[in-house]
Amino acid sequence: MAGVSGRPTPRARALVLPAPPFRGVRLDRLLSWTGRRLAASLSLIAVAIAWEAVSRSGLVTDYLLPPPSAVIERVGSDVVSGQLAVNLGLTLYRAFVGFLVAAALGIALGILMARNAWVHWFFDPIISVGFPMPKIAFVPIFMLWFGLYDFSKISMAVFNAIFPVITATLAATEGVEREILWSARSLGAGDRDLLWEIILPAALPQILTGLQVALPVSMIVTVVTEMLMGGLGLGAAMINASRFADSPGVFAGIVEIAVVGYCVVRGMAALRRRLLIWHQEFQDPTTV
């Protein structure tokens, strides 16, 4: 199908050009993703069905094991009344403030320990003893020192979440290849250039791993301190429900904490992918 000049006509070129991608491919990907999500949720669905069956069978009383339908109804009532928003907001505020403080202090201290022998000499024994210690045992001391208010709960979150950040930052900074640092030094790079252009980018994946550990720790400790210190929050709401023999309220608190924890962890994983989009960890494998 050529014209007078011997060149292919527009119609012929249209037939030769590759066809545009089929719109159904995006739908196929969506269906595939949905299928994977459903498959990953099968165990949770099975647990919920078994829970409902056992609670409805009469083998246990509703006080010991309320049915999931009653628990979901209680969660809905908490949402409508606004109680869930208040408790969730306070818990997330304490957990995130504690996490951010622990992240800032932990990264700074980890880098200092890796770059300064005297700082490492002073803090290494403290980190070695404090990291494996169950630091939740310090709750009575924090209650005596700081009272029962937000500062005490946030301080406990910082105290527990800072150790994984320090250890991850220390290991990541010490793991940067010395040859790269020596080469940068020979080219005239100063300490600030080494830190921001070489050390932090190289150490970022492992530092983010430490942060991924520290965030759930901060959430857990915040809920536990709310249980022990009272006031408002998801943990305090669960304890108050147990004191009044409100079994659906206790289980509703467990469900709320589980959903919030899952969302927080998934959000942190998404942030990691976003920050490391340039890193080999998230690059598609090349094919020959």
ChimeraX commands (.cxc) that place a marker at each C-alpha (Angstrom):
marker #1 position 0.00,0.00,0.00 radius 0.5
marker #1 position 2.28,2.72,-1.27 radius 0.5
marker #1 position 1.53,6.08,-2.77 radius 0.5
marker #1 position 2.79,7.51,-6.04 radius 0.5
marker #1 position 6.11,8.44,-4.50 radius 0.5
marker #1 position 6.68,4.89,-3.29 radius 0.5
marker #1 position 6.22,5.81,0.37 radius 0.5
marker #1 position 3.63,4.02,2.47 radius 0.5
marker #1 position 0.31,5.77,2.79 radius 0.5
marker #1 position -0.94,6.89,6.27 radius 0.5
marker #1 position -3.29,3.92,6.31 radius 0.5
marker #1 position -0.39,1.55,5.64 radius 0.5
marker #1 position 1.68,3.19,8.37 radius 0.5
marker #1 position -1.19,2.76,10.81 radius 0.5
marker #1 position -1.28,-0.93,9.99 radius 0.5
marker #1 position 2.46,-1.28,10.53 radius 0.5
marker #1 position 2.62,0.63,13.82 radius 0.5
marker #1 position 2.29,-1.51,16.96 radius 0.5
marker #1 position -1.16,-1.60,18.44 radius 0.5
marker #1 position -1.73,0.45,21.58 radius 0.5
marker #1 position -1.65,-1.53,24.79 radius 0.5
marker #1 position -4.87,-3.32,25.52 radius 0.5
marker #1 position -6.90,-1.53,28.13 radius 0.5
marker #1 position -7.78,-4.82,29.73 radius 0.5
marker #1 position -4.18,-5.23,30.93 radius 0.5
marker #1 position -4.75,-2.68,33.70 radius 0.5
marker #1 position -7.94,-4.47,34.68 radius 0.5
marker #1 position -6.05,-7.78,34.73 radius 0.5
marker #1 position -3.46,-6.28,37.04 radius 0.5
marker #1 position -6.17,-4.93,39.31 radius 0.5
marker #1 position -7.87,-8.32,39.45 radius 0.5
marker #1 position -4.52,-10.01,40.11 radius 0.5
marker #1 position -3.75,-7.59,42.94 radius 0.5
marker #1 position -7.22,-8.10,44.40 radius 0.5
marker #1 position -6.79,-11.85,44.21 radius 0.5
marker #1 position -3.47,-11.69,46.02 radius 0.5
marker #1 position -4.97,-9.50,48.74 radius 0.5
marker #1 position -7.88,-11.90,49.20 radius 0.5
marker #1 position -5.52,-14.87,49.31 radius 0.5
marker #1 position -3.40,-13.13,51.93 radius 0.5
marker #1 position -6.55,-12.45,53.98 radius 0.5
marker #1 position -7.87,-16.02,53.90 radius 0.5
marker #1 position -6.34,-16.85,57.27 radius 0.5
marker #1 position -7.95,-13.80,58.88 radius 0.5
marker #1 position -11.29,-14.63,57.29 radius 0.5
marker #1 position -10.99,-18.21,58.55 radius 0.5
marker #1 position -10.23,-16.99,62.09 radius 0.5
marker #1 position -13.24,-14.63,62.01 radius 0.5
marker #1 position -15.55,-17.43,60.81 radius 0.5
marker #1 position -14.25,-19.82,63.46 radius 0.5
marker #1 position -14.59,-17.10,66.10 radius 0.5
marker #1 position -18.21,-16.44,65.12 radius 0.5
marker #1 position -19.02,-20.17,65.04 radius 0.5
marker #1 position -17.53,-20.87,68.48 radius 0.5
marker #1 position -19.16,-17.83,70.09 radius 0.5
marker #1 position -22.57,-18.76,68.62 radius 0.5
marker #1 position -22.28,-22.45,69.50 radius 0.5
marker #1 position -22.80,-21.95,73.22 radius 0.5
marker #1 position -19.50,-23.58,74.18 radius 0.5
marker #1 position -18.45,-20.30,75.82 radius 0.5
marker #1 position -20.43,-17.38,77.16 radius 0.5
marker #1 position -20.62,-14.04,75.41 radius 0.5
marker #1 position -18.73,-12.56,78.35 radius 0.5
marker #1 position -15.67,-14.71,77.62 radius 0.5
marker #1 position -15.90,-14.54,73.83 radius 0.5
marker #1 position -18.37,-12.11,72.28 radius 0.5
marker #1 position -19.19,-12.79,68.62 radius 0.5
marker #1 position -17.39,-10.72,65.98 radius 0.5
marker #1 position -20.69,-9.17,64.91 radius 0.5
marker #1 position -21.13,-7.72,68.41 radius 0.5
marker #1 position -17.55,-6.47,68.41 radius 0.5
marker #1 position -17.94,-4.78,65.03 radius 0.5
marker #1 position -21.19,-3.23,66.24 radius 0.5
marker #1 position -19.33,-1.84,69.26 radius 0.5
marker #1 position -16.61,-0.41,67.02 radius 0.5
marker #1 position -19.32,1.26,64.95 radius 0.5
marker #1 position -20.89,2.78,68.05 radius 0.5
marker #1 position -17.48,4.11,69.11 radius 0.5
marker #1 position -17.08,5.71,65.70 radius 0.5
marker #1 position -20.54,7.31,65.80 radius 0.5
marker #1 position -20.11,8.63,69.34 radius 0.5
marker #1 position -16.71,10.14,68.52 radius 0.5
marker #1 position -15.00,8.19,71.29 radius 0.5
marker #1 position -12.84,6.28,68.83 radius 0.5
marker #1 position -11.61,9.48,67.19 radius 0.5
marker #1 position -10.57,10.94,70.55 radius 0.5
marker #1 position -8.82,7.81,71.79 radius 0.5
marker #1 position -7.20,7.05,68.46 radius 0.5
marker #1 position -5.98,10.61,68.06 radius 0.5
marker #1 position -4.36,10.66,71.49 radius 0.5
marker #1 position -2.70,7.26,71.02 radius 0.5
marker #1 position -1.32,8.16,67.59 radius 0.5
marker #1 position -0.14,11.55,68.87 radius 0.5
marker #1 position 1.81,9.99,71.73 radius 0.5
marker #1 position 3.18,7.17,69.59 radius 0.5
marker #1 position 4.29,9.37,66.70 radius 0.5
marker #1 position 5.82,12.08,68.87 radius 0.5
marker #1 position 7.75,9.43,70.79 radius 0.5
marker #1 position 8.82,7.79,67.54 radius 0.5
marker #1 position 9.98,11.05,65.94 radius 0.5
marker #1 position 11.99,12.05,69.01 radius 0.5
marker #1 position 13.52,8.57,69.20 radius 0.5
marker #1 position 14.32,8.68,65.47 radius 0.5
marker #1 position 16.05,12.07,65.66 radius 0.5
marker #1 position 18.04,11.28,68.80 radius 0.5
marker #1 position 18.81,7.70,67.75 radius 0.5
marker #1 position 20.13,8.62,64.30 radius 0.5
marker #1 position 22.25,11.45,65.70 radius 0.5
marker #1 position 23.68,9.31,68.49 radius 0.5
marker #1 position 24.31,6.35,66.18 radius 0.5
marker #1 position 26.28,8.50,63.74 radius 0.5
marker #1 position 28.25,10.10,66.57 radius 0.5
marker #1 position 29.11,6.69,68.01 radius 0.5
marker #1 position 30.34,5.52,64.62 radius 0.5
marker #1 position 32.37,8.66,63.92 radius 0.5
marker #1 position 33.77,9.45,67.37 radius 0.5
marker #1 position 35.71,6.91,69.42 radius 0.5
marker #1 position 35.06,8.68,72.73 radius 0.5
marker #1 position 31.30,8.82,72.20 radius 0.5
marker #1 position 31.34,5.14,71.22 radius 0.5
marker #1 position 33.38,4.26,74.30 radius 0.5
marker #1 position 30.91,6.04,76.61 radius 0.5
marker #1 position 27.58,4.90,75.13 radius 0.5
marker #1 position 28.41,1.38,73.93 radius 0.5
marker #1 position 28.05,-0.26,77.38 radius 0.5
marker #1 position 24.75,1.55,77.94 radius 0.5
marker #1 position 23.38,0.39,74.59 radius 0.5
marker #1 position 24.66,-3.16,75.11 radius 0.5
marker #1 position 22.90,-3.44,78.48 radius 0.5
marker #1 position 19.77,-1.43,77.67 radius 0.5
marker #1 position 18.87,-2.87,74.27 radius 0.5
marker #1 position 17.94,-6.42,75.41 radius 0.5
marker #1 position 16.44,-5.21,78.69 radius 0.5
marker #1 position 12.60,-5.25,78.98 radius 0.5
marker #1 position 12.36,-1.49,79.35 radius 0.5
marker #1 position 8.64,-1.57,80.08 radius 0.5
marker #1 position 9.74,-2.40,83.64 radius 0.5
marker #1 position 10.66,1.29,83.99 radius 0.5
marker #1 position 6.99,2.35,83.87 radius 0.5
marker #1 position 6.72,2.75,87.69 radius 0.5
marker #1 position 9.83,4.93,87.70 radius 0.5
marker #1 position 8.52,7.15,84.92 radius 0.5
marker #1 position 5.21,7.41,86.75 radius 0.5
marker #1 position 7.02,8.59,89.88 radius 0.5
marker #1 position 9.24,11.02,88.01 radius 0.5
marker #1 position 6.88,12.48,85.39 radius 0.5
marker #1 position 3.37,11.70,86.62 radius 0.5
marker #1 position 0.54,10.13,84.64 radius 0.5
marker #1 position 0.21,12.58,81.78 radius 0.5
marker #1 position 1.34,12.75,78.16 radius 0.5
marker #1 position 4.97,13.60,78.93 radius 0.5
marker #1 position 5.41,10.39,80.89 radius 0.5
marker #1 position 3.80,8.23,78.17 radius 0.5
marker #1 position 5.78,9.89,75.38 radius 0.5
marker #1 position 9.00,9.54,77.37 radius 0.5
marker #1 position 8.37,5.82,77.75 radius 0.5
marker #1 position 7.85,5.53,74.00 radius 0.5
marker #1 position 11.11,7.36,73.33 radius 0.5
marker #1 position 13.00,5.26,75.88 radius 0.5
marker #1 position 11.86,2.02,74.25 radius 0.5
marker #1 position 12.02,3.02,70.58 radius 0.5
marker #1 position 15.41,4.71,70.57 radius 0.5
marker #1 position 17.52,1.57,70.99 radius 0.5
marker #1 position 16.73,-0.13,67.64 radius 0.5
marker #1 position 17.33,3.19,65.88 radius 0.5
marker #1 position 20.74,3.63,67.53 radius 0.5
marker #1 position 21.90,0.09,66.79 radius 0.5
marker #1 position 20.71,0.18,63.17 radius 0.5
marker #1 position 22.31,3.58,62.54 radius 0.5
marker #1 position 25.55,2.54,64.20 radius 0.5
marker #1 position 25.82,-0.67,62.18 radius 0.5
marker #1 position 24.88,1.10,58.93 radius 0.5
marker #1 position 27.36,3.94,59.43 radius 0.5
marker #1 position 30.20,1.61,60.37 radius 0.5
marker #1 position 29.38,-0.52,57.33 radius 0.5
marker #1 position 30.11,2.24,54.81 radius 0.5
marker #1 position 33.15,1.20,52.80 radius 0.5
marker #1 position 36.28,2.98,53.97 radius 0.5
marker #1 position 37.69,3.11,50.44 radius 0.5
marker #1 position 34.81,5.35,49.38 radius 0.5
marker #1 position 35.41,7.70,52.29 radius 0.5
marker #1 position 39.15,7.81,51.62 radius 0.5
marker #1 position 38.54,8.56,47.95 radius 0.5
marker #1 position 36.15,11.38,48.84 radius 0.5
marker #1 position 38.69,12.77,51.31 radius 0.5
marker #1 position 41.40,12.73,48.66 radius 0.5
marker #1 position 39.11,14.74,46.39 radius 0.5
marker #1 position 38.67,17.42,49.04 radius 0.5
marker #1 position 35.36,16.43,50.64 radius 0.5
marker #1 position 34.84,17.78,54.15 radius 0.5
marker #1 position 33.07,16.18,57.09 radius 0.5
marker #1 position 29.70,17.68,56.14 radius 0.5
marker #1 position 30.06,16.50,52.53 radius 0.5
marker #1 position 30.95,13.00,53.70 radius 0.5
marker #1 position 27.93,12.89,56.01 radius 0.5
marker #1 position 25.25,14.18,53.65 radius 0.5
marker #1 position 26.51,12.88,50.30 radius 0.5
marker #1 position 28.09,9.53,51.17 radius 0.5
marker #1 position 27.40,8.23,54.69 radius 0.5
marker #1 position 23.67,8.96,54.99 radius 0.5
marker #1 position 22.71,7.75,51.48 radius 0.5
marker #1 position 24.73,4.56,51.96 radius 0.5
marker #1 position 23.35,3.95,55.45 radius 0.5
marker #1 position 19.74,4.96,54.70 radius 0.5
marker #1 position 18.35,1.45,53.93 radius 0.5
marker #1 position 19.54,0.02,57.23 radius 0.5
marker #1 position 18.52,3.14,59.15 radius 0.5
marker #1 position 15.00,2.81,57.72 radius 0.5
marker #1 position 14.98,-0.81,58.84 radius 0.5
marker #1 position 15.67,0.37,62.38 radius 0.5
marker #1 position 12.87,2.92,62.07 radius 0.5
marker #1 position 10.50,0.19,60.86 radius 0.5
marker #1 position 11.26,-1.69,64.07 radius 0.5
marker #1 position 11.02,1.39,66.28 radius 0.5
marker #1 position 7.58,2.55,65.06 radius 0.5
marker #1 position 5.64,-0.57,66.17 radius 0.5
marker #1 position 7.61,-0.54,69.42 radius 0.5
marker #1 position 6.47,3.02,70.04 radius 0.5
marker #1 position 2.86,2.04,69.30 radius 0.5
marker #1 position 3.00,-0.99,71.63 radius 0.5
marker #1 position 4.59,0.91,74.50 radius 0.5
marker #1 position 2.11,3.78,74.14 radius 0.5
marker #1 position -0.86,1.41,74.42 radius 0.5
marker #1 position 0.67,-0.38,77.41 radius 0.5
marker #1 position 1.43,2.87,79.24 radius 0.5
marker #1 position -2.13,4.03,78.60 radius 0.5
marker #1 position -3.36,0.81,80.17 radius 0.5
marker #1 position -1.19,1.31,83.23 radius 0.5
marker #1 position -1.46,5.08,83.65 radius 0.5
marker #1 position -5.11,5.57,82.70 radius 0.5
marker #1 position -6.61,8.65,81.12 radius 0.5
marker #1 position -7.71,8.58,77.49 radius 0.5
marker #1 position -6.43,6.51,74.58 radius 0.5
marker #1 position -7.02,3.09,73.06 radius 0.5
marker #1 position -5.23,1.26,75.87 radius 0.5
marker #1 position -7.05,3.19,78.59 radius 0.5
marker #1 position -10.40,2.54,76.89 radius 0.5
marker #1 position -9.73,-1.21,76.96 radius 0.5
marker #1 position -8.88,-1.17,80.67 radius 0.5
marker #1 position -11.96,0.90,81.48 radius 0.5
marker #1 position -14.13,-1.56,79.54 radius 0.5
marker #1 position -12.63,-4.50,81.45 radius 0.5
marker #1 position -13.31,-2.83,84.79 radius 0.5
marker #1 position -17.00,-2.62,83.92 radius 0.5
marker #1 position -17.10,-6.21,82.56 radius 0.5
marker #1 position -17.70,-4.82,79.07 radius 0.5
marker #1 position -16.36,-7.74,77.05 radius 0.5
marker #1 position -17.34,-6.36,73.59 radius 0.5
marker #1 position -15.55,-3.13,74.50 radius 0.5
marker #1 position -12.34,-5.00,75.32 radius 0.5
marker #1 position -12.41,-6.99,72.09 radius 0.5
marker #1 position -13.33,-3.85,70.14 radius 0.5
marker #1 position -10.18,-2.23,71.51 radius 0.5
marker #1 position -8.13,-5.20,70.33 radius 0.5
marker #1 position -9.60,-4.94,66.84 radius 0.5
marker #1 position -9.04,-1.18,66.71 radius 0.5
marker #1 position -5.43,-1.50,67.83 radius 0.5
marker #1 position -4.79,-4.30,65.31 radius 0.5
marker #1 position -6.21,-2.29,62.40 radius 0.5
marker #1 position -4.31,0.86,63.38 radius 0.5
marker #1 position -1.08,-1.06,63.85 radius 0.5
marker #1 position -1.44,-2.71,60.45 radius 0.5
marker #1 position -2.06,0.64,58.75 radius 0.5
marker #1 position 0.93,2.22,60.49 radius 0.5
marker #1 position 3.27,-0.61,59.50 radius 0.5
marker #1 position 2.05,-0.59,55.89 radius 0.5
marker #1 position 2.44,3.18,55.78 radius 0.5
marker #1 position 6.02,2.93,57.00 radius 0.5
marker #1 position 6.77,0.28,54.38 radius 0.5
marker #1 position 5.33,2.55,51.66 radius 0.5
marker #1 position 7.47,5.44,52.91 radius 0.5
marker #1 position 10.53,3.19,52.78 radius 0.5
marker #1 position 9.80,2.33,49.14 radius 0.5
marker #1 position 9.33,5.99,48.37 radius 0.5
marker #1 position 12.61,7.06,49.96 radius 0.5
marker #1 position 14.57,4.18,48.44 radius 0.5
marker #1 position 13.10,4.33,44.94 radius 0.5
marker #1 position 16.65,4.98,43.68 radius 0.5
marker #1 position 18.15,2.06,45.60 radius 0.5
marker #1 position 18.98,-1.34,44.16 radius 0.5
marker #1 position 16.62,-2.92,46.71 radius 0.5
marker #1 position 13.59,-1.67,44.74 radius 0.5
marker #1 position 14.97,-1.80,41.21 radius 0.5
marker #1 position 13.43,-4.26,38.76 radius 0.5
marker #1 position 15.89,-6.99,37.77 radius 0.5
marker #1 position 17.39,-6.40,34.35 radius 0.5
marker #1 position 16.91,-9.00,31.68 radius 0.5
marker #1 position 19.40,-9.85,28.97 radius 0.5
marker link #1:1,2 radius 0.2
marker link #1:2,3 radius 0.2
marker link #1:3,4 radius 0.2
marker link #1:4,5 radius 0.2
marker link #1:5,6 radius 0.2
marker link #1:6,7 radius 0.2
marker link #1:7,8 radius 0.2
marker link #1:8,9 radius 0.2
marker link #1:9,10 radius 0.2
marker link #1:10,11 radius 0.2
marker link #1:11,12 radius 0.2
marker link #1:12,13 radius 0.2
marker link #1:13,14 radius 0.2
marker link #1:14,15 radius 0.2
marker link #1:15,16 radius 0.2
marker link #1:16,17 radius 0.2
marker link #1:17,18 radius 0.2
marker link #1:18,19 radius 0.2
marker link #1:19,20 radius 0.2
marker link #1:20,21 radius 0.2
marker link #1:21,22 radius 0.2
marker link #1:22,23 radius 0.2
marker link #1:23,24 radius 0.2
marker link #1:24,25 radius 0.2
marker link #1:25,26 radius 0.2
marker link #1:26,27 radius 0.2
marker link #1:27,28 radius 0.2
marker link #1:28,29 radius 0.2
marker link #1:29,30 radius 0.2
marker link #1:30,31 radius 0.2
marker link #1:31,32 radius 0.2
marker link #1:32,33 radius 0.2
marker link #1:33,34 radius 0.2
marker link #1:34,35 radius 0.2
marker link #1:35,36 radius 0.2
marker link #1:36,37 radius 0.2
marker link #1:37,38 radius 0.2
marker link #1:38,39 radius 0.2
marker link #1:39,40 radius 0.2
marker link #1:40,41 radius 0.2
marker link #1:41,42 radius 0.2
marker link #1:42,43 radius 0.2
marker link #1:43,44 radius 0.2
marker link #1:44,45 radius 0.2
marker link #1:45,46 radius 0.2
marker link #1:46,47 radius 0.2
marker link #1:47,48 radius 0.2
marker link #1:48,49 radius 0.2
marker link #1:49,50 radius 0.2
marker link #1:50,51 radius 0.2
marker link #1:51,52 radius 0.2
marker link #1:52,53 radius 0.2
marker link #1:53,54 radius 0.2
marker link #1:54,55 radius 0.2
marker link #1:55,56 radius 0.2
marker link #1:56,57 radius 0.2
marker link #1:57,58 radius 0.2
marker link #1:58,59 radius 0.2
marker link #1:59,60 radius 0.2
marker link #1:60,61 radius 0.2
marker link #1:61,62 radius 0.2
marker link #1:62,63 radius 0.2
marker link #1:63,64 radius 0.2
marker link #1:64,65 radius 0.2
marker link #1:65,66 radius 0.2
marker link #1:66,67 radius 0.2
marker link #1:67,68 radius 0.2
marker link #1:68,69 radius 0.2
marker link #1:69,70 radius 0.2
marker link #1:70,71 radius 0.2
marker link #1:71,72 radius 0.2
marker link #1:72,73 radius 0.2
marker link #1:73,74 radius 0.2
marker link #1:74,75 radius 0.2
marker link #1:75,76 radius 0.2
marker link #1:76,77 radius 0.2
marker link #1:77,78 radius 0.2
marker link #1:78,79 radius 0.2
marker link #1:79,80 radius 0.2
marker link #1:80,81 radius 0.2
marker link #1:81,82 radius 0.2
marker link #1:82,83 radius 0.2
marker link #1:83,84 radius 0.2
marker link #1:84,85 radius 0.2
marker link #1:85,86 radius 0.2
marker link #1:86,87 radius 0.2
marker link #1:87,88 radius 0.2
marker link #1:88,89 radius 0.2
marker link #1:89,90 radius 0.2
marker link #1:90,91 radius 0.2
marker link #1:91,92 radius 0.2
marker link #1:92,93 radius 0.2
marker link #1:93,94 radius 0.2
marker link #1:94,95 radius 0.2
marker link #1:95,96 radius 0.2
marker link #1:96,97 radius 0.2
marker link #1:97,98 radius 0.2
marker link #1:98,99 radius 0.2
marker link #1:99,100 radius 0.2
marker link #1:100,101 radius 0.2
marker link #1:101,102 radius 0.2
marker link #1:102,103 radius 0.2
marker link #1:103,104 radius 0.2
marker link #1:104,105 radius 0.2
marker link #1:105,106 radius 0.2
marker link #1:106,107 radius 0.2
marker link #1:107,108 radius 0.2
marker link #1:108,109 radius 0.2
marker link #1:109,110 radius 0.2
marker link #1:110,111 radius 0.2
marker link #1:111,112 radius 0.2
marker link #1:112,113 radius 0.2
marker link #1:113,114 radius 0.2
marker link #1:114,115 radius 0.2
marker link #1:115,116 radius 0.2
marker link #1:116,117 radius 0.2
marker link #1:117,118 radius 0.2
marker link #1:118,119 radius 0.2
marker link #1:119,120 radius 0.2
marker link #1:120,121 radius 0.2
marker link #1:121,122 radius 0.2
marker link #1:122,123 radius 0.2
marker link #1:123,124 radius 0.2
marker link #1:124,125 radius 0.2
marker link #1:125,126 radius 0.2
marker link #1:126,127 radius 0.2
marker link #1:127,128 radius 0.2
marker link #1:128,129 radius 0.2
marker link #1:129,130 radius 0.2
marker link #1:130,131 radius 0.2
marker link #1:131,132 radius 0.2
marker link #1:132,133 radius 0.2
marker link #1:133,134 radius 0.2
marker link #1:134,135 radius 0.2
marker link #1:135,136 radius 0.2
marker link #1:136,137 radius 0.2
marker link #1:137,138 radius 0.2
marker link #1:138,139 radius 0.2
marker link #1:139,140 radius 0.2
marker link #1:140,141 radius 0.2
marker link #1:141,142 radius 0.2
marker link #1:142,143 radius 0.2
marker link #1:143,144 radius 0.2
marker link #1:144,145 radius 0.2
marker link #1:145,146 radius 0.2
marker link #1:146,147 radius 0.2
marker link #1:147,148 radius 0.2
marker link #1:148,149 radius 0.2
marker link #1:149,150 radius 0.2
marker link #1:150,151 radius 0.2
marker link #1:151,152 radius 0.2
marker link #1:152,153 radius 0.2
marker link #1:153,154 radius 0.2
marker link #1:154,155 radius 0.2
marker link #1:155,156 radius 0.2
marker link #1:156,157 radius 0.2
marker link #1:157,158 radius 0.2
marker link #1:158,159 radius 0.2
marker link #1:159,160 radius 0.2
marker link #1:160,161 radius 0.2
marker link #1:161,162 radius 0.2
marker link #1:162,163 radius 0.2
marker link #1:163,164 radius 0.2
marker link #1:164,165 radius 0.2
marker link #1:165,166 radius 0.2
marker link #1:166,167 radius 0.2
marker link #1:167,168 radius 0.2
marker link #1:168,169 radius 0.2
marker link #1:169,170 radius 0.2
marker link #1:170,171 radius 0.2
marker link #1:171,172 radius 0.2
marker link #1:172,173 radius 0.2
marker link #1:173,174 radius 0.2
marker link #1:174,175 radius 0.2
marker link #1:175,176 radius 0.2
marker link #1:176,177 radius 0.2
marker link #1:177,178 radius 0.2
marker link #1:178,179 radius 0.2
marker link #1:179,180 radius 0.2
marker link #1:180,181 radius 0.2
marker link #1:181,182 radius 0.2
marker link #1:182,183 radius 0.2
marker link #1:183,184 radius 0.2
marker link #1:184,185 radius 0.2
marker link #1:185,186 radius 0.2
marker link #1:186,187 radius 0.2
marker link #1:187,188 radius 0.2
marker link #1:188,189 radius 0.2
marker link #1:189,190 radius 0.2
marker link #1:190,191 radius 0.2
marker link #1:191,192 radius 0.2
marker link #1:192,193 radius 0.2
marker link #1:193,194 radius 0.2
marker link #1:194,195 radius 0.2
marker link #1:195,196 radius 0.2
marker link #1:196,197 radius 0.2
marker link #1:197,198 radius 0.2
marker link #1:198,199 radius 0.2
marker link #1:199,200 radius 0.2
marker link #1:200,201 radius 0.2
marker link #1:201,202 radius 0.2
marker link #1:202,203 radius 0.2
marker link #1:203,204 radius 0.2
marker link #1:204,205 radius 0.2
marker link #1:205,206 radius 0.2
marker link #1:206,207 radius 0.2
marker link #1:207,208 radius 0.2
marker link #1:208,209 radius 0.2
marker link #1:209,210 radius 0.2
marker link #1:210,211 radius 0.2
marker link #1:211,212 radius 0.2
marker link #1:212,213 radius 0.2
marker link #1:213,214 radius 0.2
marker link #1:214,215 radius 0.2
marker link #1:215,216 radius 0.2
marker link #1:216,217 radius 0.2
marker link #1:217,218 radius 0.2
marker link #1:218,219 radius 0.2
marker link #1:219,220 radius 0.2
marker link #1:220,221 radius 0.2
marker link #1:221,222 radius 0.2
marker link #1:222,223 radius 0.2
marker link #1:223,224 radius 0.2
marker link #1:224,225 radius 0.2
marker link #1:225,226 radius 0.2
marker link #1:226,227 radius 0.2
marker link #1:227,228 radius 0.2
marker link #1:228,229 radius 0.2
marker link #1:229,230 radius 0.2
marker link #1:230,231 radius 0.2
marker link #1:231,232 radius 0.2
marker link #1:232,233 radius 0.2
marker link #1:233,234 radius 0.2
marker link #1:234,235 radius 0.2
marker link #1:235,236 radius 0.2
marker link #1:236,237 radius 0.2
marker link #1:237,238 radius 0.2
marker link #1:238,239 radius 0.2
marker link #1:239,240 radius 0.2
marker link #1:240,241 radius 0.2
marker link #1:241,242 radius 0.2
marker link #1:242,243 radius 0.2
marker link #1:243,244 radius 0.2
marker link #1:244,245 radius 0.2
marker link #1:245,246 radius 0.2
marker link #1:246,247 radius 0.2
marker link #1:247,248 radius 0.2
marker link #1:248,249 radius 0.2
marker link #1:249,250 radius 0.2
marker link #1:250,251 radius 0.2
marker link #1:251,252 radius 0.2
marker link #1:252,253 radius 0.2
marker link #1:253,254 radius 0.2
marker link #1:254,255 radius 0.2
marker link #1:255,256 radius 0.2
marker link #1:256,257 radius 0.2
marker link #1:257,258 radius 0.2
marker link #1:258,259 radius 0.2
marker link #1:259,260 radius 0.2
marker link #1:260,261 radius 0.2
marker link #1:261,262 radius 0.2
marker link #1:262,263 radius 0.2
marker link #1:263,264 radius 0.2
marker link #1:264,265 radius 0.2
marker link #1:265,266 radius 0.2
marker link #1:266,267 radius 0.2
marker link #1:267,268 radius 0.2
marker link #1:268,269 radius 0.2
marker link #1:269,270 radius 0.2
marker link #1:270,271 radius 0.2
marker link #1:271,272 radius 0.2
marker link #1:272,273 radius 0.2
marker link #1:273,274 radius 0.2
marker link #1:274,275 radius 0.2
marker link #1:275,276 radius 0.2
marker link #1:276,277 radius 0.2
marker link #1:277,278 radius 0.2
marker link #1:278,279 radius 0.2
marker link #1:279,280 radius 0.2
marker link #1:280,281 radius 0.2
marker link #1:281,282 radius 0.2
marker link #1:282,283 radius 0.2
marker link #1:283,284 radius 0.2
marker link #1:284,285 radius 0.2
marker link #1:285,286 radius 0.2
marker link #1:286,287 radius 0.2
marker link #1:287,288 radius 0.2
view
